[in-house]
């Protein structure tokens, strides 16, 4: 039996405006820092992909992100620097004890060392065969250790960047490394379910800690170096005696896996962050659970105490770093701006707004010229997969993974009826050119047509496909098309709601569809690494655009119909094609993860791209020149 969920298409009351202190009156410098070639601005700082680190003096905060490493003033939350030399997501960061150096590890298989004051790269260390999940600097600042999913720990000379030694005791991914406070030992955690202790003088393995029943994700010394804490995939945090290897306490009660652990500066408290979104704290001497902190909206990746022990910082893939009072668990403030995924981008017809749907329940409306955040709409209970404007710019439609579709009246915020139906995750929504119809598609393989503003469900079309990933109206509104999981593009008559054509030729799922501005062509983007241009009347293939390095996720025509933009999956670029000749004319490289959405500005001179790296890039185009 096909699984269905209740859908509520809500046409909401007033659009909530952000509190004044969260809206920038002037675009901060980070919008323009370290942009890829061809880009003129960045919206979003990139998703949090690793841990957060606080300098020992408590003045600087480093956040590992998909775009690089962000350095914040820990007192004002001001973004000071963006370090971008890594070519893939940054997974781990650590400050030296004197705060002068920062070490980082990445999916790009490199370890990098930075001068903090000048924000410059000192060394790039290569040799690991796979991604780096943990880095540690010895207290005297002379040795850097890195742990990798190639099962090894590598040791590096900080002064020269030269590789010193490789440690190979673990039989699984090395998930983190930590030096003892006196610098005499190194601890490592691994997917093989063990912790290892290494003698820094001989680099021999001197002790193995066994007790976790699954992967161990983190290890940390307490301030006097006599205890170790570990976080495990077995939903436990464990406390160990360093000298004997005896397990002292086992902390549980999680609904999901423990990810990171941290001791307070006095060693009396232990905090953990967990896949169940919780932050939990215990009293170390007794093993007593003290309190839980407000939940993040997604996994918490990292937790760290301030040097005075009064504040607990946690970083999450929900895009926030939260600062909480250690004694009361009261949330003090939140550093925002790190959405994990951008799913969709859309320009308003007058170019004055850019709508962004992302990995949280909010739609953001930005001014693409001034880069001012105009407002943020609490649209759904889950991430916003698609947000689109009507052709007159008066209405915004959005669809979410929470199985709802919402309509927003931009000028008046007028109340409208509530529309009710059934569906599963909403993958796509579209508004007809005359604004009288809404179509939605989802994971259940159905397309639904709704009458605006009465809310009447005009038709539910069951498509013989596992999912319909994208829907779009023709420019005159007489037809609509869907890109389907069964490798087809389907076209329906809007008036009769009957099927007109099924376009076959792709060999993998069709993720994106777009009509040319004159309505004569349909472009389809497929996981088979091709884009096809079809005659929208006859269904015949006009040409196939191939050679893409990976599956194609999305397509968009320029306003004059001469250029086609394609967003690519894992290999991350955007390809531009000449529609008339089928010539590949330009590659835009700059995102660090899948490009989910592309949209031309109405004048065709700006391309917006939204990516799973959590950013939107605005590209400067001169299509007509």
C-alpha positions in Angstrom: 0.0 0.0 0.0 1.3 3.4 -0.9 2.3 5.5 2.1 0.5 8.9 2.3 0.6 11.7 4.8 -1.8 14.6 5.4 -0.9 17.8 3.5 -2.1 21.2 4.7 -1.6 24.0 2.2 -1.6 27.0 4.5 -2.0 30.5 3.2 -0.7 32.3 6.2 -1.3 35.5 8.2 1.3 38.2 8.4 4.8 37.5 7.3 7.0 37.8 10.5 9.8 40.2 10.2 13.2 39.5 11.8 14.0 41.4 15.0 15.8 44.6 14.2 19.2 43.5 15.6 19.3 40.5 13.2 19.0 42.5 10.0 22.1 44.0 8.6 21.8 47.7 7.6 24.9 47.4 5.6 26.3 44.2 3.9 29.2 42.9 6.0 32.5 42.2 4.3 32.1 38.5 4.4 29.6 38.6 1.5 32.6 39.6 -0.7 35.5 37.7 0.9 37.5 35.1 -1.0 34.9 34.6 -3.8 35.5 32.2 -6.6 36.3 33.6 -10.0 33.2 35.0 -11.6 31.2 35.4 -8.4 30.3 38.8 -7.1 28.8 38.0 -3.7 28.0 35.2 -1.3 24.9 34.7 0.8 25.3 32.2 3.7 28.5 31.3 5.3 28.4 27.6 4.6 27.1 24.7 6.7 28.9 23.6 9.8 30.6 20.4 8.9 32.9 19.8 11.8 33.8 20.9 15.3 34.1 24.4 16.8 37.2 25.5 18.7 37.8 28.2 21.2 41.2 29.8 21.8 42.6 29.3 25.3 42.2 33.0 26.1 38.5 32.8 25.0 38.8 35.6 22.5 38.5 33.7 19.2 36.1 31.0 18.0 36.9 28.9 14.9 34.1 27.1 13.1 34.7 24.2 10.6 32.5 24.8 7.6 31.8 23.6 4.0 33.3 26.9 2.7 36.4 26.9 4.9 37.1 28.1 8.4 35.3 31.0 9.9 37.1 32.9 12.7 34.8 34.9 15.1 35.4 37.4 17.8 34.0 35.2 20.7 32.8 38.2 22.6 31.0 40.1 19.9 30.2 37.3 17.4 31.7 39.4 14.6 33.1 37.4 11.7 36.8 38.3 11.5 38.3 36.0 8.9 37.4 33.3 6.4 40.2 30.8 5.6 39.5 29.1 2.3 42.5 27.1 1.1 40.9 23.7 1.7 39.1 22.4 -1.5 36.4 20.5 0.4 34.5 20.5 3.6 36.6 21.2 6.8 36.0 18.5 9.4 38.2 19.6 12.3 40.0 22.6 13.8 42.1 23.2 16.8 44.0 26.2 18.2 47.6 26.0 19.6 47.8 26.6 23.4 49.1 30.2 22.9 46.4 30.9 20.3 48.9 31.9 17.6 48.3 28.9 15.3 45.3 27.0 14.0 45.4 23.5 12.5 42.6 22.1 10.3 41.8 18.9 8.6 39.4 18.3 5.6 37.7 16.0 3.3 40.3 17.1 0.8 42.8 14.7 2.6 45.0 17.6 3.7 46.1 19.0 7.0 46.7 22.8 7.1 48.4 25.1 9.5 47.5 28.8 9.8 48.9 31.9 11.4 45.9 33.2 13.3 46.9 36.9 13.5 47.5 37.3 9.8 45.0 34.7 8.7 47.6 33.2 6.3 48.4 29.6 5.4 51.8 28.4 6.7 51.8 24.8 5.7 49.8 22.3 3.7 50.5 18.7 4.8 49.7 15.8 2.4 50.1 12.1 2.8 46.8 10.8 4.2 44.8 8.7 1.7 41.4 9.7 3.0 39.6 12.6 4.8 41.0 14.0 8.1 38.6 13.7 11.1 40.8 14.9 14.0 43.8 17.3 14.6 45.7 18.1 17.8 48.6 20.4 18.6 51.0 19.3 21.4 51.1 21.9 24.2 54.6 23.1 23.4 53.5 23.8 19.8 56.1 21.6 18.1 54.1 18.6 16.9 50.8 18.3 15.1 48.9 15.1 15.0 46.2 14.2 12.5 43.8 11.2 12.5 42.2 10.0 9.2 39.7 7.6 7.8 42.7 5.8 6.2 43.1 4.2 9.7 46.3 6.1 10.5 47.6 8.9 12.7 50.3 11.1 11.1 52.7 13.3 13.1 54.0 16.5 11.6 56.7 19.1 12.5 54.9 22.3 13.1 57.9 24.5 12.2 58.5 22.9 8.8 55.4 21.0 8.0 57.5 17.8 7.4 56.0 14.4 8.1 57.6 12.8 11.1 55.9 9.4 11.6 52.8 7.4 10.9 51.0 5.4 13.7 49.0 2.4 12.5 47.6 0.6 15.6 43.9 1.2 14.7 42.0 -1.1 12.3 39.2 1.5 11.6 38.8 5.2 10.9 40.7 7.4 13.4 38.0 9.8 14.5 39.9 12.1 16.7 43.2 12.7 18.5 44.1 14.6 21.7 47.4 15.4 23.5 47.5 15.2 27.3 48.0 18.5 29.1 51.6 17.7 29.9 52.3 16.7 26.3 53.6 13.3 27.2 50.9 11.1 25.7 48.6 11.1 22.7 45.1 9.6 22.8 43.2 8.5 19.7 39.6 7.2 19.1 38.5 5.0 16.3 35.7 3.3 14.5 37.2 0.0 15.5 35.6 0.6 18.9 38.8 1.4 20.8 40.8 4.2 22.3 44.6 4.1 22.1 47.2 5.8 24.3 50.6 6.6 22.7 53.9 7.5 24.4 55.2 10.8 22.8 58.8 9.9 23.4 58.8 6.5 21.7 55.5 6.7 19.8 54.7 3.2 20.9 51.1 2.2 21.8 51.1 1.9 25.6 47.5 1.1 26.3 44.2 0.3 24.6 40.8 1.0 26.1 38.1 -1.5 25.3 34.5 -1.2 26.3 32.4 0.6 23.7 30.3 -1.8 21.6 30.5 0.3 18.5 32.5 3.2 16.9 34.2 5.7 19.2 33.8 9.2 17.8 35.7 11.4 20.2 38.3 11.4 23.0 39.3 14.1 25.4 41.7 14.5 28.4 40.5 16.1 31.6 42.7 19.1 32.7 45.0 17.1 35.0 45.5 14.4 32.4 44.4 11.6 34.7 41.1 10.8 33.0 39.8 10.3 29.5 36.3 10.8 28.2 35.0 9.1 25.1 31.8 9.5 23.0 30.4 6.4 21.2 28.1 5.3 18.5 26.7 2.9 21.2 24.8 5.8 22.7 27.1 6.1 25.7 29.8 8.5 27.0 32.5 6.7 29.1 35.0 8.0 31.6 38.4 6.1 31.9 41.3 6.1 34.3 44.3 7.0 32.1 46.9 4.9 34.0 44.9 1.7 34.6 42.5 1.7 31.6 39.7 1.0 34.0 36.2 2.4 33.1 35.1 4.7 35.9 31.7 5.8 34.7 29.3 5.1 31.9 26.9 7.8 31.0 23.8 7.0 29.0 20.2 8.0 28.5 20.6 9.2 24.9 18.1 8.5 22.2 20.9 8.4 19.7 24.7 8.4 19.4 27.1 10.6 21.3 29.3 12.6 19.0 31.7 14.9 21.1 32.8 15.4 24.7 34.4 18.2 26.6 35.6 18.8 30.2 35.2 22.1 32.0 38.4 23.9 32.9 38.3 22.7 36.5 37.6 19.1 35.4 34.5 18.8 37.5 32.0 18.9 34.6 31.7 16.8 31.5 29.5 17.8 28.6 28.5 15.8 25.5 26.7 16.6 22.3 24.6 14.0 20.6 22.9 12.9 17.4 19.6 13.2 19.2 20.2 17.0 19.2 20.7 17.2 23.0 23.6 18.7 25.0 24.0 16.9 28.3 26.2 17.6 31.4 27.4 15.5 34.2 29.3 15.9 37.5 32.6 14.0 36.9 33.5 12.9 40.5 30.1 11.3 41.1 28.9 10.5 37.6 25.6 12.4 38.3 23.6 13.8 35.5 23.2 17.5 36.2 21.2 19.1 33.4 20.3 19.2 29.7 20.6 22.2 27.5 18.1 23.5 24.9 18.0 21.2 21.9 19.4 22.1 18.6 17.2 21.6 15.5 19.6 19.0 14.2 22.7 17.0 15.2 25.0 18.8 17.6 28.6 18.4 16.1 30.7 20.0 18.8 30.7 21.2 22.4 33.3 23.3 24.3 33.6 25.2 27.6 34.7 28.8 27.8 38.1 29.3 29.7 36.3 30.6 32.8 33.9 27.6 32.7 30.8 29.8 32.8 29.6 29.3 29.2 29.1 26.3 27.1 29.3 26.6 23.3 27.8 24.1 20.9 27.8 23.9 17.2 25.2 22.1 15.1 24.4 21.1 11.6 21.3 23.2 12.1 23.6 26.1 11.2 24.0 27.7 14.6 26.6 28.0 17.3 24.7 28.4 20.7 26.2 29.9 23.8 24.5 28.8 27.1 25.0 29.5 30.8 26.6 26.5 32.4 24.8 26.8 35.7 21.3 27.5 34.5 21.4 26.1 30.9 19.9 29.4 29.8 20.6 30.2 26.2 22.6 33.4 26.1 22.9 34.1 22.4 23.1 32.4 19.0 25.5 32.8 16.1 23.5 32.2 12.9 24.3 32.2 9.2 25.5 28.6 8.6 22.6 26.8 6.9 23.5 23.2 6.1 21.8 23.1 2.7 20.3 25.6 0.3 17.6 23.8 -1.7 16.3 26.6 -3.9 16.8 30.1 -5.1 14.3 32.3 -7.1 14.4 35.9 -8.2 11.2 38.1 -8.0 10.1 39.4 -11.4 11.3 43.0 -10.5 14.7 41.7 -9.3 14.3 43.3 -5.9 14.1 40.1 -4.0 15.8 36.7 -3.9 13.9 33.9 -2.1 16.0 31.2 -0.6 14.7 27.8 0.7 17.1 26.0 3.0 17.6 23.3 5.6 15.4 24.9 8.2 11.7 26.0 8.4 12.4 29.5 7.2 12.3 31.2 3.8 14.8 34.1 3.5 14.1 37.1 1.3 17.2 39.1 0.4 17.8 42.2 -1.7 20.3 40.9 -4.3 21.6 44.4 -5.0 22.3 45.6 -1.4 22.6 42.1 0.2 20.3 43.2 2.9 18.1 40.5 4.5 14.6 41.9 4.0 12.7 39.4 6.0 12.6 35.8 7.2 9.4 33.8 7.0 8.6 31.0 9.4 7.0 29.0 6.7 7.0 25.3 7.8 8.0 22.9 10.5 10.8 21.4 8.5 13.2 22.4 5.7 12.0 24.4 2.8 12.7 22.4 -0.4 11.3 24.9 -3.0 10.2 28.6 -2.9 9.0 30.3 -6.1 7.5 33.7 -7.0 4.4 34.2 -9.1 4.9 36.0 -12.4 3.5 39.2 -11.0 5.7 39.0 -7.9 2.7 39.3 -5.6 2.7 35.7 -4.3 5.4 33.3 -3.0 4.8 29.6 -2.9 6.8 27.2 -0.9 7.0 23.4 -0.4 8.6 21.5 2.5 9.7 18.1 3.7 7.0 18.5 6.4 4.4 17.7 3.6 3.0 21.2 3.5 2.7 23.8 0.8 2.3 27.5 1.8 1.3 30.6 -0.2 2.3 34.1 1.0 0.8 37.4 -0.3 3.9 39.6 -0.5 2.4 43.1 -0.5 -0.5 42.8 1.9 0.0 39.6 3.9 -3.7 39.0 3.5 -5.4 36.0 5.2 -6.6 33.3 2.8 -8.4 29.9 3.2 -6.6 26.8 4.2 -6.2 24.0 1.5 -6.2 20.4 2.6 -5.1 17.3 0.7 -2.8 14.3 1.0 0.8 13.8 0.0 4.3 13.0 1.2 7.5 15.1 1.1 7.0 18.0 -1.3 9.7 18.2 -3.8 8.5 21.0 -6.0 5.8 23.7 -6.4 4.9 26.0 -9.2 2.4 28.9 -9.7 0.6 29.3 -13.0 1.3 32.5 -14.9 -2.1 33.9 -14.1 -1.8 33.1 -10.4 -4.9 31.0 -10.3 -3.4 27.5 -9.9 -0.7 25.9 -7.8 0.8 22.6 -8.6 2.9 20.5 -6.2 4.8 17.2 -6.5 6.4 14.9 -4.1 8.0 11.7 -3.0 4.7 9.8 -3.3 4.7 10.1 -7.1 1.6 12.4 -7.2 1.0 15.8 -8.7 -1.7 17.9 -7.2 -3.5 21.0 -8.7 -5.0 23.6 -6.4 -7.3 26.5 -7.2 -6.3 29.8 -5.8 -7.7 31.3 -3.6 -10.6 29.0 -2.9 -8.4 26.0 -2.0 -10.3 23.6 -4.1 -8.3 20.5 -5.0 -8.9 20.3 -8.7 -7.1 17.1 -9.5 -4.6 14.6 -8.1 -2.6 13.0 -10.8 -1.0 9.7 -9.9 2.2 9.3 -11.9 3.6 5.8 -12.4 6.9 6.8 -10.8 8.4 6.6 -7.3 8.7 10.4 -7.2 8.2 13.6 -9.2 11.2 15.7 -8.5 10.3 18.9 -10.3 7.2 20.6 -11.8 6.9 23.7 -13.9 4.2 25.5 -15.9 4.7 26.6 -19.5 5.1 30.3 -20.0 1.5 30.7 -21.3 0.1 28.3 -18.6 -1.5 25.9 -21.0 0.7 23.0 -20.0 2.8 21.8 -17.1 5.7 19.3 -17.0 7.2 17.0 -14.4 10.6 15.4 -14.1 10.2 11.9 -12.8 12.2 9.2 -10.9 11.4 6.7 -13.7 13.7 8.6 -16.1 10.8 10.4 -17.9 9.5 13.9 -18.5 5.7 14.0 -18.5 3.6 16.8 -19.9 -0.1 17.5 -19.1 -2.8 19.9 -20.5 -3.6 22.4 -17.7 -7.2 22.9 -18.8 -8.2 19.2 -19.2 -5.6 17.9 -16.7 -4.9 15.1 -19.1 -1.6 13.6 -20.2 -0.2 14.9 -23.5 3.3 13.5 -23.8 5.8 11.2 -22.1 9.3 12.1 -23.0 11.7 9.1 -22.9 15.4 8.9 -23.5 17.1 9.5 -20.2 18.6 6.5 -18.5 18.4 7.8 -14.9 16.0 9.9 -12.8 15.1 13.4 -14.1 15.8 15.9 -11.4 15.0 19.2 -13.0 12.8 20.6 -15.8 12.4 24.1 -17.3 10.5 25.6 -20.2 12.3 28.0 -22.5 10.9 31.6 -22.3 9.0 31.2 -25.6 7.6 27.8 -24.5 8.9 25.9 -27.5 11.5 23.8 -25.6 11.7 21.9 -22.4 15.1 21.2 -20.8 15.5 18.2 -18.5 18.3 17.5 -16.1 19.1 13.9 -15.3 21.3 11.8 -13.0 22.6 10.1 -16.2 24.9 13.2 -16.5 23.0 14.6 -19.5 20.6 17.5 -20.2 18.1 17.0 -23.1 16.3 19.7 -25.0 12.9 18.6 -26.3 10.3 20.1 -28.6 7.5 20.9 -26.2 4.8 20.2 -28.8 6.0 17.1 -30.6 8.2 15.6 -27.8 11.1 15.1 -30.1 14.6 15.4 -28.9 16.2 18.6 -30.3 19.7 17.8 -28.9 21.4 16.1 -26.0 24.0 18.1 -23.9 26.5 15.7 -22.4 29.9 15.6 -20.9 28.9 16.8 -17.4 31.2 15.4 -14.8 28.3 14.1 -12.7 24.6 13.9 -12.5 22.7 17.1 -13.3 20.5 18.4 -10.6 18.8 21.5 -12.0 18.4 23.6 -15.1 17.3 27.2 -15.9 17.0 29.2 -19.2 18.3 32.8 -19.4 15.5 35.3 -20.0 16.4 35.6 -23.7 16.4 31.8 -24.0 19.9 31.7 -25.4 21.7 30.2 -22.5 21.1 27.2 -20.3 22.5 26.9 -16.8 23.0 23.5 -15.2 23.8 22.6 -11.6 25.8 19.5 -11.1 25.8 16.9 -8.3 28.8 15.9 -6.2 31.5 17.4 -8.5 29.9 20.8 -7.7 30.3 23.1 -10.8 27.7 25.0 -12.9 27.8 24.5 -16.7 26.5 27.1 -19.1 25.4 26.0 -22.6 24.6 27.9 -25.8 21.1 26.7 -26.5 21.2 27.2 -30.3 24.5 25.4 -31.0 24.7 23.0 -28.0 28.1 24.4 -27.2 29.5 24.3 -23.6 30.5 28.0 -23.1 31.5 28.4 -19.5 32.1 26.5 -16.2 31.5 28.3 -12.9 33.4 26.6 -10.1 33.1 27.6 -6.5 30.6 25.5 -4.5 32.0 22.7 -2.4 29.0 20.5 -2.7 26.0 19.7 -5.0 24.3 22.6 -6.8 20.6 22.2 -6.1 19.2 25.2 -7.8 20.1 27.9 -10.4 18.1 31.0 -11.4 18.8 33.9 -13.7 17.9 37.4 -12.7 15.2 39.0 -15.0 17.8 41.0 -16.9 20.0 37.9 -17.4 23.1 39.5 -16.0 23.2 37.6 -12.6 23.0 33.9 -12.0 22.1 32.7 -8.5 23.1 29.2 -7.4 22.1 27.4 -4.2 24.1 24.5 -3.0 24.2 21.8 -0.4 27.3 23.5 0.9 24.9 26.0 2.6 25.6 29.0 0.4 24.2 31.0 -2.4 26.6 32.5 -4.9 25.7 35.4 -7.2 27.6 35.2 -10.4 28.3 38.2 -12.7 27.2 37.3 -16.2 27.2 39.4 -19.4 25.2 37.0 -21.6 24.5 39.5 -24.3 28.1 40.9 -24.6 
